[in-house]
Amino acid sequence: MDDEQSRRQGVALAAAAFLMWGVLPIYFKWLSDISSFEVVAHRALWSFLFGALLLIASGQLQRMLAVAVNPRLMAYLLLTAVLVASNWLVFVWAVGAGKILDASLGYYINPIMNMLLGYLILGEKMRPLQKLAAALVVIGVAVALAKFGAVPWVALFLAVTFGLYGLIRKQVPVDSQTGLFLETTILLPLALGYLLWLESPTSNLLANSWDINLLLVLAGPFTMVPLLLFAAGARRIQLTTLGFLQYIGPSLMFLIAVVVYGEEFTVDKGVTFGFIWAALVLVSLDAMRRHRKSA
């Protein structure tokens, strides 16, 4: 396979991953009558089972076991499991509560949050345009708070938890498929305990309609498949291209929120989104300039 064909495949795979992440609000909206905690418990359960099948099919059980017996790596994965579960919980709740716009804003902020965390925790250098972009994010949130008394806490929580999740996983030499499987393994006892203890109309799969059960089971593939597509695509394309593609997800969420579910694009949201979009333009310009220099 030549480089150009590999690059095109990488773009297609990564774009498919971001498309799937972008339409996830529709899937979770279908489950909005079920408790957010219960949905997350099912997500952990079915992701574990689907991940186990993938590991067996790909012959990677030995690699997984090598990580599972390493106390240091498992300590990191315990922390990332807490972060990803809390991120899932707030995202699912936000979709059900009609706050998809806030979730979209969180994933728009995430690239800037990654830069800030790298600067503050890893000591990475920030270029002038990146610093200006980070300042615009802070100003946007501050203006919304001072002028409208609105704190976009859902967006900030999603951006911070996902940013910290990525930061920690970056330091752990574990591939994404194995890592997510072990994270769901850590969450499995809590998920099973919650589902077995909970007495809700949908906690007993034998009493559910087939369509509800199908939606719950699909939480596994809908969690693992985009991650695998993303990992496969990221290996084939440059980070600059990947950086542009990542805006597909929050942009789709934004359109779904406004066009499909009619969420109100209020003035305070408009101010915050405006500053965030301006920051992302600066980050994109910086990435393009850096790419041209390296080329």
C-alpha positions as CSV (number, residue, x, y, z in Angstrom):
1,M,0.0,0.0,0.0
2,D,1.5,3.4,-1.0
3,D,1.6,6.4,1.4
4,E,-1.2,8.3,-0.3
5,Q,-3.6,5.3,-0.1
6,S,-2.7,4.8,3.5
7,R,-3.3,8.4,4.2
8,R,-6.7,8.3,2.6
9,Q,-7.7,5.2,4.6
10,G,-6.5,7.0,7.8
11,V,-8.6,10.0,7.1
12,A,-11.7,7.8,6.4
13,L,-11.2,5.7,9.5
14,A,-10.6,8.7,11.8
15,A,-13.5,10.6,10.3
16,A,-15.8,7.6,10.8
17,A,-14.7,7.5,14.5
18,F,-15.5,11.2,15.0
19,L,-18.8,10.8,13.1
20,M,-19.9,8.0,15.5
21,W,-18.9,10.1,18.5
22,G,-20.8,13.0,17.0
23,V,-24.1,11.2,16.7
24,L,-23.9,9.5,20.1
25,P,-26.4,12.0,21.6
26,I,-29.1,10.5,19.4
27,Y,-28.4,7.1,20.8
28,F,-28.4,8.2,24.4
29,K,-31.5,10.3,23.8
30,W,-33.3,7.1,23.0
31,L,-32.3,5.9,26.5
32,S,-33.2,9.1,28.2
33,D,-36.1,7.5,30.2
34,I,-33.6,5.3,31.9
35,S,-31.5,6.5,34.8
36,S,-28.0,7.9,33.8
37,F,-26.4,5.7,36.4
38,E,-28.1,2.6,35.0
39,V,-27.1,3.5,31.4
40,V,-23.5,3.9,32.4
41,A,-23.6,0.6,34.3
42,H,-24.8,-1.1,31.1
43,R,-22.2,0.8,29.1
44,A,-19.5,-0.6,31.3
45,L,-20.9,-4.1,31.3
46,W,-21.4,-4.5,27.5
47,S,-18.1,-2.7,26.7
48,F,-16.4,-5.3,28.9
49,L,-18.0,-8.2,27.1
50,F,-17.5,-6.7,23.6
51,G,-13.9,-5.8,24.5
52,A,-13.3,-9.4,25.7
53,L,-14.5,-10.8,22.4
54,L,-12.3,-8.4,20.5
55,L,-9.2,-9.4,22.6
56,I,-9.9,-13.1,22.1
57,A,-10.5,-12.6,18.3
58,S,-7.3,-10.6,17.9
59,G,-5.2,-12.9,20.0
60,Q,-4.2,-10.1,22.4
61,L,-5.1,-11.8,25.7
62,Q,-1.4,-12.3,26.6
63,R,-0.7,-8.6,26.1
64,M,-3.7,-7.8,28.3
65,L,-2.6,-10.2,31.1
66,A,0.9,-8.7,31.1
67,V,-0.7,-5.3,31.9
68,A,-3.2,-6.7,34.4
69,V,-0.4,-8.2,36.6
70,N,1.5,-4.9,36.7
71,P,0.5,-3.0,39.9
72,R,1.8,0.3,38.6
73,L,0.0,0.2,35.3
74,M,-3.2,-1.0,37.0
75,A,-3.0,1.9,39.5
76,Y,-3.0,4.3,36.5
77,L,-5.9,2.5,34.9
78,L,-7.9,2.7,38.1
79,L,-7.6,6.4,38.0
80,T,-8.5,6.6,34.3
81,A,-11.5,4.3,34.9
82,V,-12.8,6.8,37.5
83,L,-12.3,9.6,35.0
84,V,-13.9,7.9,32.1
85,A,-16.9,6.7,34.1
86,S,-17.6,10.2,35.5
87,N,-17.2,11.6,32.0
88,W,-19.7,9.1,30.7
89,L,-22.1,9.8,33.5
90,V,-22.2,13.6,33.0
91,F,-22.4,13.2,29.2
92,V,-25.4,10.8,29.4
93,W,-27.1,13.0,32.0
94,A,-26.5,16.1,29.8
95,V,-28.1,14.4,26.8
96,G,-31.2,13.4,28.7
97,A,-31.5,16.8,30.4
98,G,-31.5,18.6,27.1
99,K,-27.9,20.0,27.4
100,I,-26.3,18.6,24.3
101,L,-25.1,22.1,23.5
102,D,-23.1,22.1,26.7
103,A,-21.6,18.7,25.9
104,S,-20.7,20.0,22.4
105,L,-19.0,23.0,24.0
106,G,-17.0,20.7,26.3
107,Y,-15.5,18.7,23.4
108,Y,-14.8,22.0,21.5
109,I,-12.8,23.1,24.6
110,N,-11.0,19.8,24.9
111,P,-8.1,20.6,22.5
112,I,-7.4,23.8,24.4
113,M,-7.6,21.9,27.7
114,N,-5.1,19.4,26.4
115,M,-2.6,22.2,25.6
116,L,-3.1,23.7,29.1
117,L,-2.6,20.4,30.9
118,G,0.5,19.7,28.9
119,Y,1.8,23.2,29.8
120,L,0.9,23.1,33.4
121,I,1.7,19.4,34.3
122,L,4.2,18.2,31.7
123,G,6.0,21.5,31.2
124,E,5.4,21.5,27.5
125,K,6.0,24.9,25.7
126,M,3.0,26.8,24.3
127,R,3.5,29.0,21.2
128,P,2.1,32.5,21.1
129,L,-1.0,31.6,19.2
130,Q,-1.7,28.7,21.6
131,K,-1.3,31.0,24.6
132,L,-3.8,33.5,23.0
133,A,-6.2,30.7,22.2
134,A,-6.1,29.5,25.9
135,A,-6.7,33.1,27.0
136,L,-9.7,33.4,24.8
137,V,-11.2,30.2,26.4
138,V,-10.7,31.7,29.9
139,I,-12.2,35.0,28.8
140,G,-15.2,33.3,27.2
141,V,-16.1,31.4,30.4
142,A,-15.4,34.5,32.6
143,V,-17.6,36.8,30.5
144,A,-20.5,34.2,30.6
145,L,-20.1,34.1,34.3
146,A,-19.8,37.8,35.0
147,K,-22.4,39.0,32.4
148,F,-25.0,36.3,32.6
149,G,-24.2,34.4,35.8
150,A,-23.9,31.2,33.8
151,V,-21.2,28.7,34.5
152,P,-20.9,26.1,31.7
153,W,-20.1,23.4,34.3
154,V,-21.1,20.5,32.1
155,A,-18.7,21.7,29.3
156,L,-15.9,22.3,31.8
157,F,-16.4,19.0,33.6
158,L,-16.3,17.0,30.3
159,A,-13.3,18.9,29.0
160,V,-11.3,18.6,32.3
161,T,-12.1,14.9,32.9
162,F,-11.5,13.9,29.2
163,G,-8.3,16.0,29.2
164,L,-7.0,14.4,32.4
165,Y,-7.9,11.0,31.0
166,G,-5.9,11.6,27.9
167,L,-3.0,13.1,29.9
168,I,-2.7,10.0,32.1
169,R,-3.3,7.5,29.3
170,K,-0.5,9.3,27.4
171,Q,1.9,8.3,30.2
172,V,0.8,4.7,30.3
173,P,2.3,2.3,27.7
174,V,-0.9,0.5,27.1
175,D,-2.8,0.4,23.7
176,S,-6.3,1.9,23.6
177,Q,-8.2,-1.4,23.2
178,T,-6.4,-3.1,26.1
179,G,-6.6,0.0,28.2
180,L,-10.4,0.4,27.8
181,F,-11.0,-3.3,28.4
182,L,-9.1,-3.2,31.7
183,E,-10.9,0.1,32.7
184,T,-14.3,-1.6,32.1
185,T,-13.0,-4.6,34.0
186,I,-12.3,-2.3,37.0
187,L,-15.8,-0.8,36.6
188,L,-17.5,-4.2,36.2
189,P,-18.1,-5.0,39.9
190,L,-19.7,-1.6,40.4
191,A,-21.8,-2.0,37.3
192,L,-23.0,-5.5,38.2
193,G,-23.6,-4.5,41.8
194,Y,-25.7,-1.5,40.7
195,L,-27.7,-3.5,38.1
196,L,-28.4,-6.4,40.5
197,W,-29.2,-4.1,43.4
198,L,-31.3,-1.7,41.4
199,E,-35.0,-2.3,41.1
200,S,-36.1,-0.3,38.0
201,P,-38.4,-1.2,35.1
202,T,-35.4,-1.9,32.9
203,S,-32.8,-3.4,35.3
204,N,-34.1,-6.9,34.5
205,L,-33.3,-7.7,30.9
206,L,-35.8,-10.6,30.9
207,A,-38.6,-8.2,31.6
208,N,-37.6,-5.7,28.9
209,S,-38.8,-5.3,25.4
210,W,-36.4,-6.5,22.7
211,D,-35.8,-3.0,21.4
212,I,-34.7,-1.6,24.9
213,N,-32.4,-4.6,25.4
214,L,-30.9,-4.1,21.9
215,L,-30.2,-0.5,22.7
216,L,-28.6,-1.4,26.0
217,V,-26.4,-4.1,24.5
218,L,-25.3,-1.7,21.7
219,A,-23.6,0.4,24.3
220,G,-20.6,-2.0,24.0
221,P,-20.0,-1.7,20.3
222,F,-20.9,2.1,20.3
223,T,-18.1,2.6,22.9
224,M,-15.4,0.3,21.4
225,V,-15.8,0.6,17.7
226,P,-15.1,4.4,17.3
227,L,-12.1,3.9,19.6
228,L,-10.7,1.2,17.3
229,L,-11.4,3.3,14.2
230,F,-9.7,6.3,15.7
231,A,-6.6,4.2,16.7
232,A,-6.3,2.7,13.3
233,G,-6.8,6.1,11.6
234,A,-4.4,8.0,13.8
235,R,-1.6,5.6,12.9
236,R,-1.9,6.5,9.2
237,I,-2.3,10.3,9.2
238,Q,-0.4,13.3,10.6
239,L,-1.5,14.9,13.9
240,T,-2.3,18.1,12.1
241,T,-4.9,16.3,10.0
242,L,-6.2,14.5,13.0
243,G,-6.6,17.8,14.8
244,F,-8.9,19.2,12.1
245,L,-10.9,16.0,12.0
246,Q,-11.6,16.1,15.8
247,Y,-14.0,19.1,15.3
248,I,-16.4,16.8,13.4
249,G,-17.7,15.3,16.7
250,P,-18.7,18.5,18.6
251,S,-19.9,20.2,15.4
252,L,-22.3,17.3,14.8
253,M,-23.4,17.5,18.4
254,F,-24.0,21.2,18.0
255,L,-26.2,20.7,14.9
256,I,-28.1,17.8,16.5
257,A,-28.8,19.9,19.6
258,V,-30.1,22.9,17.7
259,V,-31.7,21.4,14.6
260,V,-32.9,18.0,15.8
261,Y,-33.8,18.6,19.4
262,G,-34.4,22.4,19.3
263,E,-32.2,23.4,22.2
264,E,-32.1,27.2,22.6
265,F,-28.9,28.9,21.6
266,T,-29.0,31.6,24.3
267,V,-26.9,34.7,24.4
268,D,-24.6,33.4,27.2
269,K,-24.0,30.3,25.1
270,G,-23.4,32.4,22.0
271,V,-20.7,34.5,23.9
272,T,-18.9,31.4,25.2
273,F,-19.1,29.5,21.9
274,G,-17.9,32.6,20.1
275,F,-14.7,32.8,22.2
276,I,-14.1,29.1,21.9
277,W,-14.5,29.1,18.1
278,A,-12.1,32.0,17.9
279,A,-9.6,30.1,20.0
280,L,-9.9,27.0,17.8
281,V,-9.3,29.1,14.7
282,L,-6.0,30.3,16.3
283,V,-5.0,26.8,17.2
284,S,-5.8,25.6,13.7
285,L,-3.7,28.4,12.1
286,D,-0.9,27.6,14.5
287,A,-1.0,23.9,13.5
288,M,-1.1,24.8,9.8
289,R,1.9,27.1,10.1
290,R,3.8,24.6,12.1
291,H,3.0,21.9,9.5
292,R,4.2,24.1,6.6
293,K,7.5,24.7,8.4
294,S,8.1,21.0,9.1
295,A,7.3,20.2,5.5
